Amino acid sequence: MRYKLFGDSGLRVSELALGAMGFGTESGWGADYETSKKIFDLYANAGGNFIDTANIYAAGTSEKFCGDFVSSDRDHFVLATKYSLQDRMNDVHYAGNHRKNMMRSVRESLKRLKTDFIDVLWLHAWDFTTPVEEVMRGLDDLVSRGVVHHVGVSDTPAWIVSQANMLAELRGWTKFVGLQIEYSLIQRAPERDLLPMAKAWGMTVTPWGALGGGALTGKYLRGEKGRLPENSPRLNERNVAIAKLVVEVAESLGATPAQVALKWTMTRDLSVVPIVGSTKPEQLAENLKSLELELPDEAMQKLNAATAIELGFPHDFLQSDAVKNAFGQTQRLISK
Ligand SMILES: NC(=O)c1ccc[n+]([C@@H]2O[C@H](COP(=O)([O-])OP(=O)(O)OC[C@H]3O[C@@H](n4cnc5c(N)ncnc54)[C@H](OP(=O)(O)O)[C@@H]3O)[C@@H](O)[C@H]2O)c1
C-alpha cells in the first residue's frame, strides 16, 4: 500500500479507501459485526488507513462499528464521516446542509464513533437550500475547534463546489480538499466538469460505485446474486455490455473484472483514491490486488472507447475546429 496527500492538505491517506456503507445490516444488506471486523482487519493489515462512513449508513451502525474498530489505535487511522442526509424522518432539523443540522450531526457522529475528532468531514449531498456561506463558515468553525481536521464535498455540482472554495479562499476559511463522486466505467459523467474542477482546485477525487455496486465484477453475468435488484439501471443493456468487455479485458490480463474496474478509476490525470465497498473478506482480498495490476495502453484504449460519453456543450463546441480557427492561427503557438 502506498499513501497520497489528501488534496492540497498534508493529510496522508492510503491509495485505496475502505467503504463502510455495508457495515451493519439495517439497510437490508451488508455485513454483521464479525464479518465487518474481518473486512476491517484485512484492510488495516494490508496498510489501509482511510475509512469512509456516514451518519446515515445502516442507521448509525456503520459509525458504531468503525468507532469500535479504530479505538485501539485511533491516531493511526483517517476516519471520514458525512453529514446532511436524514437521521430522523420528517424533522427539518435532522437533515440538510445547514449549520444547525451540521453541528447536531457531528455531535452524534462523535458519540457513535467514540472519538473526539473526525479526520475528514464530508458534506454528503448538496441540498440546494442552504447558503454556501453558511456551510463554509460552519465547517470552518468545526475545524477551528479541532473537532474536524479536513473537509470534503460529495454529490454536488461543480459550480457550487467552485463557488464554495473560492468564497472560503477569499475569507481565509477551510476549503474542500476532497471530492466524493460516483465514478466508474459505467458512470463517466464527472469527466464533463467535476474532474476538471477537482484538478483545478488540487482536490483528491474519491470515487464511489467504482465497481458499479457489483455490476462490473461480472458476478451478475454469471447469474450470481448480490445487492443489486434485477431491474437496477446498473444492469441495463449498455452496462451489461460494458461488464462483458471488462470480463474480456480481465481474462486477457490474468486479472479479475473487479480489479480491472477499480484500477481503471485510478489511472487518471489527477489524484484519485477509490472507496471500495466489500461485504465479504474474500471480495476485499480480491479488490486489494488491483493495486498491483498494470493496465496496458491497449486495454485502457479499449475500455475508454467502449464507455466514452458525449461531453456536450460547451466542451464539444470549444473543441470544434470552427471555434479553434476563430481564435486565429497564433493560438497554436501558445503553451503553458
Ligand atoms: N457519497 C455517496 O453518496 C456514496 C454513495 C455510495 C457509496 N459511497 C461510499 O463508497 C463506498 C463504495 O460504494 P458502493 O458499495 O456503492 O460501490 P462499489 O464499490 O461499486 O460496490 C461494492 C459492492 O460490490 C460487490 N463487490 C465488491 N467487491 C466484489 C468482488 N470482488 N466480487 C464480487 N462482488 C464484489 C459487493 O456487493 P454485494 O454485497 O452485493 O456482494 C459490494 O457491496 C461505500 O461503502 C461508501 O463508503 C458513497
The ligand as an ORCA input file, in Angstrom:
! r2SCAN-3c Opt
* xyz 0 1
  N     -21.055      9.777     -1.229
  C     -22.016      8.988     -1.617
  O     -23.114      9.410     -1.979
  C     -21.780      7.499     -1.623
  C     -22.735      6.652     -2.214
  C     -22.491      5.295     -2.191
  C     -21.346      4.798     -1.591
  N     -20.438      5.639     -1.001
  C     -19.193      5.115     -0.358
  O     -18.489      4.348     -1.313
  C     -18.319      3.002     -0.855
  C     -18.421      2.056     -2.036
  O     -19.686      2.213     -2.645
  P     -20.559      1.029     -3.205
  O     -20.519     -0.099     -2.241
  O     -21.863      1.576     -3.591
  O     -19.836      0.690     -4.554
  P     -18.955     -0.437     -5.178
  O     -17.609     -0.455     -4.544
  O     -19.076     -0.195     -6.632
  O     -19.743     -1.817     -4.903
  C     -19.487     -2.588     -3.794
  C     -20.307     -3.856     -3.894
  O     -19.830     -4.665     -4.960
  C     -19.812     -6.035     -4.559
  N     -18.409     -6.467     -4.613
  C     -17.311     -5.806     -4.147
  N     -16.202     -6.477     -4.439
  C     -16.579     -7.578     -5.115
  C     -15.864     -8.639     -5.707
  N     -14.537     -8.690     -5.675
  N     -16.569     -9.629     -6.333
  C     -17.915     -9.578     -6.385
  N     -18.650     -8.582     -5.846
  C     -17.987     -7.589     -5.228
  C     -20.412     -6.089     -3.172
  O     -21.802     -6.278     -3.376
  P     -22.639     -7.454     -2.699
  O     -22.771     -7.067     -1.262
  O     -23.929     -7.416     -3.454
  O     -21.835     -8.711     -2.878
  C     -20.174     -4.695     -2.636
  O     -21.133     -4.301     -1.686
  C     -19.406      2.819      0.216
  O     -19.069      1.832      1.172
  C     -19.454      4.193      0.825
  O     -18.415      4.347      1.785
  C     -20.650      6.974     -1.019
*
